[in-house]
Amino acid sequence: MYFGVVLSPCYGQVERISVKSESRFYEWESLFAIKTLDGKLEQIQTNVSGEVESLEVQEGDDVIPGMVLAYIKEDLFVTGSD
């Protein structure tokens, strides 16, 4: 397993968290939705599959670019998706 992080790409507020701590997720699955300062909904995805190690934010939290949203354990095998 490889440990990684999911980071916020923008300023905004966590609108929705689609995963739970210690749950599995798959590449390109939406993990978070952040409402940006201009009102747009930014979907946060990752290009790996794995397991959520811990969630570092809750719905309603304000975020800034580079802020850690979650720590993850990535799978090392390739899924074959383009």
C-alpha positions in Angstrom: 0.0 0.0 0.0 1.0 3.6 -0.7 -0.2 6.3 1.6 -1.3 9.6 0.0 -3.5 12.6 0.5 -6.5 14.2 -1.2 -6.0 18.0 -1.3 -8.4 20.9 -1.9 -7.8 22.6 -5.2 -9.7 25.8 -4.3 -11.1 28.1 -1.7 -14.7 27.2 -0.7 -16.8 25.1 1.6 -17.2 21.3 1.8 -20.7 20.8 0.4 -20.7 16.9 0.4 -18.5 14.1 1.5 -19.2 10.9 -0.6 -16.9 8.5 1.3 -16.6 7.4 4.9 -13.4 6.8 6.9 -12.0 3.3 6.2 -14.3 2.8 3.2 -13.1 1.8 -0.3 -13.2 4.2 -3.3 -12.4 3.7 -6.9 -10.5 5.9 -9.3 -12.4 8.8 -10.8 -15.2 8.4 -8.2 -16.2 11.7 -6.7 -15.0 11.9 -3.1 -15.9 15.4 -2.1 -17.9 18.3 -3.5 -16.7 21.8 -2.7 -18.8 24.9 -3.3 -16.3 27.5 -4.5 -16.4 31.2 -3.6 -18.1 32.0 -6.9 -20.9 29.4 -6.2 -19.7 26.6 -8.5 -19.6 23.0 -7.3 -16.1 21.5 -7.7 -16.1 17.6 -7.7 -12.9 16.3 -6.0 -11.8 12.9 -7.5 -8.6 10.9 -7.6 -6.9 8.9 -10.3 -6.2 5.9 -8.0 -8.3 3.3 -6.1 -7.8 2.6 -2.5 -9.2 3.0 1.0 -9.9 6.1 3.1 -7.5 6.2 6.0 -9.0 9.3 7.7 -11.2 12.2 6.8 -9.8 15.6 7.8 -12.8 17.8 7.1 -16.6 17.7 7.7 -19.4 19.0 5.6 -19.7 22.7 6.1 -15.9 23.2 6.7 -14.2 26.1 4.9 -11.2 25.0 2.8 -8.3 26.6 1.1 -6.0 25.4 -1.8 -3.6 22.7 -0.6 -5.6 21.8 2.5 -5.7 18.1 3.3 -9.3 16.7 2.9 -8.4 13.0 3.5 -5.5 10.6 3.9 -5.8 7.5 1.8 -4.1 4.1 1.2 -3.7 3.6 -2.5 -3.9 0.2 -4.2 -0.7 -0.6 -6.0 -2.2 -2.5 -8.9 -3.2 -0.8 -12.2 -7.0 -0.9 -12.9 -6.7 -0.7 -16.7 -8.8 2.4 -17.0 -7.8 5.2 -19.4 
